[in-house]
Amino acid sequence: MAKDKRINNLKNIVDQQPTFIAVDLGTANTIVYVSTHGIIFNEPTILAYATKTGEILYVGKKAYKMIGKTHENKFKFTGTDQKNLWRN
């Protein structure tokens, strides 16, 4: 289970009523649009995951802020713009 609470929030929004969802997985940013709420996510297309377990720990801005500030043995980073990431 991801630690990022925004994933659970999206599930709660979708469960409330019939909803149309659009996702733009861009090179720099990922945008999620929900018909009943508008744009609910517009952040860097990157995630941080635990090296040993593979568990996704952070996405978007939180993951981006961790680049260069964590030990390589604990976290790995991945995104659609690999040329800007020195660890993947």
Contact map, one row per residue, 1 for C-alpha under 8 A:
1110000000000000000000000000000000000000000000000000001100000000000000000000000000000000
1111101000000000000000000000000000000000000000000000001111000000000000000000000000000000
1111100000000000000000000000000000000000000000000000000111000000000000000000000000000000
0111111100000000000000000000000000000000000000000000000011100000000000000000000000000000
0111111110000000000000000000000000000000000000000000000000000000000000000000000000000000
0001111111000000000000000000000000000000000000000000000000000000000000000000000000000000
0101111111100000000000000000000000000000000000000000000000000000000000000000000000000000
0001111111110000000000000000000000000000000000000000000000000000000000000000000000000000
0000111111111000000000000000000000000000000000000000000000000000000000000000000000000000
0000011111111100000000000000000000000000000000000000000000000000000000000000000000000000
0000001111111110000000000000000000000000000000000000000000000000000000000000000000000000
0000000111111111000000000000000000000000000000000000000000000000000000000000000000000000
0000000011111111100000000000000000000000000000000000000000000000000000000000000000000000
0000000001111111111000000000000000000000000000000000000000000000000000000000000000000000
0000000000111111110000000000000000000000000000000000000000000000000000000000000000000000
0000000000011111110000000000000000000000000000000000000000000000000000000000000000000000
0000000000001111111000000000000000000000000000000000000000000000000000000000000000000000
0000000000000111111100000000000000000000000000000000000000000000000000000000000000000000
0000000000000100111110000000000001110000000000000000000000000000000000000000000000000000
0000000000000000011111000000000001110000000000000000000000000000000000000000000000000000
0000000000000000001111100000000111100000000000000000000000000000000000000000000000000000
0000000000000000000111110000000111000000000000000000000000000000000000000000000000000000
0000000000000000000011111000011110000000000000000000000000000000000000000000000000000000
0000000000000000000001111100011100000000000000000000000000000000000000000000000000000000
0000000000000000000000111110111000000000000010000000000000000000000000000000000000000000
0000000000000000000000011111111000000000000010000000000000000000000000000000000100000000
0000000000000000000000001111110000000000000010000000000000000000000000000000001110000000
0000000000000000000000000111110000000000000110000000000000000000000000000000000110000000
0000000000000000000000001111111000000000011110000000000000000000000000000000000000000000
0000000000000000000000111111111100000000111110000000000000000000000000000000000000000000
0000000000000000000000111100111110000011111000000000000000000000000000000000000000000000
0000000000000000000011110000011111000011110000000000000000000000000000000000000000000000
0000000000000000000011100000001111101111100000000000000000000000000000000000000000000000
0000000000000000001111000000000111111111000000000000000000000000000000000000000000000000
0000000000000000001110000000000011111100000000000000000000000000000000000000000000000000
0000000000000000001100000000000001111100000000000000000000000000000000000000000000000000
0000000000000000000000000000000011111111000000000000000000000000000000000000000000000000
0000000000000000000000000000000011111111000000000000000000000000000000000000000000000000
0000000000000000000000000000001111001111110000000000000000000000000000000000000000000000
0000000000000000000000000000001111001111110000000000000000000000000000000000000000000000
0000000000000000000000000000011110000011111000000000000000000000000000000000000000000000
0000000000000000000000000000111100000011111100000000000000000000000000000000000000000000
0000000000000000000000000000111000000000111110000000000000011000000000000000000000000000
0000000000000000000000000001110000000000011111000000000000011001000000000000000000000000
0000000000000000000000001111110000000000001111100000000000110000000000000000001110000000
0000000000000000000000000000000000000000000111110000000000110011000000000000111100000000
0000000000000000000000000000000000000000000011111000000111110011000000000000111000000000
0000000000000000000000000000000000000000000001111100000111100010000000000011110000000000
0000000000000000000000000000000000000000000000111110011111000000000000000011100000000000
0000000000000000000000000000000000000000000000011111111110000000000000000111000000000000
0000000000000000000000000000000000000000000000001111111000000000000000001111000000000000
0000000000000000000000000000000000000000000000000111110000000000000000000100000000000000
0000000000000000000000000000000000000000000000000111111000000000000000000000000000000000
0000000000000000000000000000000000000000000000001111111100000000000000000000000000000000
1100000000000000000000000000000000000000000000001110111110000000000000000000000000000000
1110000000000000000000000000000000000000000000111100011111100000000000000000000000000000
0111000000000000000000000000000000000000000000111100001111100000000000000000000000000000
0111000000000000000000000000000000000000000000111000000111110110000000000000000000000000
0001000000000000000000000000000000000000000011110000000111111111000000000000000000000000
0000000000000000000000000000000000000000001111100000000001111111000000000000000000000000
0000000000000000000000000000000000000000001100000000000000111111100000000000000000000000
0000000000000000000000000000000000000000000000000000000001111111110000000000000000000000
0000000000000000000000000000000000000000000001110000000001111111111000000000100000000000
0000000000000000000000000000000000000000000101100000000000111111111000000000000000000000
0000000000000000000000000000000000000000000000000000000000001111111010000000000000000000
0000000000000000000000000000000000000000000000000000000000000111111111000000000000000000
0000000000000000000000000000000000000000000000000000000000000011111111000000100000000000
0000000000000000000000000000000000000000000000000000000000000000011111100000000000000000
0000000000000000000000000000000000000000000000000000000000000000111111100000000000000000
0000000000000000000000000000000000000000000000000000000000000000011111110110000000000000
0000000000000000000000000000000000000000000000000000000000000000000111111110000000000000
0000000000000000000000000000000000000000000000000000000000000000000001111111000000000010
0000000000000000000000000000000000000000000000000010000000000000000000111111000000000000
0000000000000000000000000000000000000000000000000111000000000000000001111111000000000000
0000000000000000000000000000000000000000000000011110000000000000000001111111100000000000
0000000000000000000000000000000000000000000000011110000000000000000000011111110000000011
0000000000000000000000000000000000000000000001111000000000000010001000000011111000001011
0000000000000000000000000000000000000000000001110000000000000000000000000001111101001011
0000000000000000000000000010000000000000000011100000000000000000000000000000111111000000
0000000000000000000000000111000000000000000011000000000000000000000000000000011111000000
0000000000000000000000000011000000000000000010000000000000000000000000000000001111111000
0000000000000000000000000000000000000000000000000000000000000000000000000000011111111101
0000000000000000000000000000000000000000000000000000000000000000000000000000000011111100
0000000000000000000000000000000000000000000000000000000000000000000000000000000011111100
0000000000000000000000000000000000000000000000000000000000000000000000000000110011111111
0000000000000000000000000000000000000000000000000000000000000000000000000000000001111111
0000000000000000000000000000000000000000000000000000000000000000000000010001110000001111
0000000000000000000000000000000000000000000000000000000000000000000000000001110001001111
